[in-house]
């Protein structure tokens, strides 16, 4: 299995691209403040999954998967803030939150599978 075969990697890339499409049309102030943080957080999910996948030891991989999960929570926080500030439509907000929820469950399952390998 390659990194590109992992559902969590594909879903994290899609999340980052969908958030980019939302943020890229914001005005300069919104982009420069919350926009940059939201993009960095969402892109960090895929980047950490990728970095962990490239590690030789399961403990190293686990560390980066936990970073990815933290970045996913950070993404959720920033999308909630952006929505409350009327930067994100209700529909886009619902779509992004749904993606985050699905990815979060799959990421937790993947983390649990790595934990089982660590126990053996």
C-alpha positions in Angstrom: 0.0 0.0 0.0 1.3 3.5 -0.9 0.5 6.8 0.8 -1.8 7.7 -2.1 -3.9 4.6 -1.4 -4.7 5.7 2.2 -8.2 7.1 2.6 -7.1 9.4 5.3 -4.5 10.9 3.1 -6.9 11.4 0.2 -9.6 12.9 2.5 -7.1 15.3 4.1 -5.9 16.5 0.7 -9.5 17.1 -0.4 -10.2 19.0 2.9 -7.3 21.3 2.3 -8.3 22.0 -1.3 -11.9 22.7 -0.3 -10.8 25.1 2.4 -8.4 26.8 -0.1 -11.3 27.4 -2.5 -13.2 29.1 0.3 -10.4 31.2 1.7 -8.9 32.3 -1.7 -11.8 34.7 -2.4 -11.7 36.4 1.0 -10.5 40.0 1.3 -6.9 40.8 2.3 -7.6 41.3 6.0 -9.6 38.0 6.4 -7.0 36.1 4.4 -4.1 37.6 6.4 -5.5 36.8 9.8 -7.7 33.8 10.1 -7.3 32.6 6.5 -3.6 31.9 6.7 -4.1 30.0 10.0 -7.0 28.0 8.6 -5.0 27.0 5.4 -1.9 26.1 7.5 -3.9 24.0 9.9 -5.8 22.1 7.2 -2.7 21.5 5.0 -0.9 20.3 8.1 -3.2 17.4 8.4 -2.1 15.9 5.1 1.5 16.9 5.6 1.7 15.1 9.0 0.0 12.0 7.7 2.5 12.0 4.9 5.5 12.6 7.1 4.4 9.8 9.5 3.8 7.4 6.7 7.4 7.9 5.6 8.8 6.9 9.0 10.4 3.6 9.6 9.2 2.9 13.2 5.6 2.8 14.3 6.2 5.1 17.2 7.4 7.8 14.8 4.4 7.3 12.6 2.1 7.5 15.6 3.6 10.8 16.7 2.9 12.4 13.3 -0.6 10.9 13.2 -1.3 12.5 16.6 0.0 15.8 15.2 -2.4 15.3 12.2 -5.3 14.8 14.6 -4.3 18.0 16.5 -4.2 19.9 13.2 -7.6 18.5 12.3 -9.0 19.9 15.6 -7.3 23.2 14.9 -8.9 23.3 11.5 -12.3 22.7 13.1 -11.8 25.6 15.5 -10.8 28.0 12.7 -13.7 27.0 10.4 -16.1 27.6 13.4 -14.6 31.0 14.0 -14.7 31.9 10.2 -18.3 30.8 10.1 -19.3 32.9 13.1 -17.6 35.9 11.5 -19.7 35.3 8.3 -16.7 34.4 6.2 -18.1 30.9 5.4 -21.6 30.2 4.2 -23.8 27.8 6.1 -23.6 25.2 3.3 -19.8 25.4 3.1 -19.6 25.2 6.8 -21.7 22.1 6.9 -19.7 20.5 4.2 -16.4 21.2 5.8 -17.6 20.0 9.3 -18.9 16.8 7.7 -15.5 16.2 6.1 -13.7 16.9 9.3 -16.0 14.5 11.2 -15.5 11.7 8.6 -11.8 12.2 8.5 -11.5 12.4 12.3 -13.2 8.9 12.6 -11.0 7.4 10.0 -7.9 8.9 11.4 -8.8 7.6 14.9 -9.3 4.1 13.4 -5.9 4.3 11.7 -4.3 5.5 14.9 -5.9 2.6 16.7 -4.5 0.1 14.1 -1.0 1.5 14.6 -1.4 1.2 18.4 -2.2 -2.5 18.0 1.0 -2.9 16.0 2.9 -1.2 18.8 1.4 -3.5 21.4 2.8 -6.6 19.5 
